[in-house]
Every structure is written in C-alpha cells, then in structure tokens.
C-alpha cells in the first residue's frame, strides 16, 4: 500500500472516529426569546420568555390536562453522560440569572426533584431519574413541567 493510500485510509478512520465520539453537550445554554426562537429546534421557552437549550430534542413533548381543566406542558429528555446534579446546575445557572429561586423537594420516586419559582410566573417543576437498563445502558431522564397560560 502506498504512503498516499495509507494517509487517506488513516484520515478517513480519524474522521469516522471523531464523528462517532460526539456526545451531547454537558451544559444547557440560555437562548434569547426573540433572536433565536425560530432558529433553534432544540430550545424550550417558558411562559415568561426565558429560553433554555440542551442541544438535543426532547424524547417526549406532551400537554396534560388536569381534572380542573388546567393544562401543563411536559418535556422529557434523556442524557447518557450527565448526572442529575450536573444537568440541574447548568439549568439553574440560566434560571437564576432570570430571577428564579430553586427549591429541592423530597421524593422517593425521583433522584432529584426541584421546583423553580419566580414572582408573577408559573412554577417550573424539574424531576430527574437515573435509569439503568439491560446491557448497562445508563441514562439520566429529565422531566420538565409547567402550567400553560389559561
């Protein structure tokens, strides 16, 4: 095999490995409600316009309606590399900058259960559960829920 062919094969292998090694971003980022709302397919926006982008699309996006007729939006994300504390730290960094307060709520069902509150805004409920399946498939499942405007 000539030196040129070896170089080409090595370059293709490196490109393949680099592409396969990509992981989801460990940090959530804030997004501007006006500038990026139409641009980002992965951003979520709360009632007050605060935007958060995890860099991945939710695995589930649904609307729940209570028996009183109040509707809530529920988003579910899965992360393979981050712990609940890591994700929540990045999430809170964004919400704190927008005036939200963080309160952990005891839960036997979830590994971490947090409420974010801000004056004149709906409470954002955030729950984390580490899920382990066969084959050592370990993921952090993040559920975000907030009440929608009437």
Buried (B, 14 or more C-beta within 10 A) or exposed (E): EEEEEEEEEEEEEEEEEEEEEEEBBBBBBBBEBEEBEEEBEBBBBBBBEBBBBBEEEBEEEEEEEEEEEEEBBBBBBBBEEBBBEBBBBBBBEBBEEBEBEBEEEEEEEBBBBBBBBBEEBBEBBBBBBBEEEEEEEEBBBBBBBBBEEE
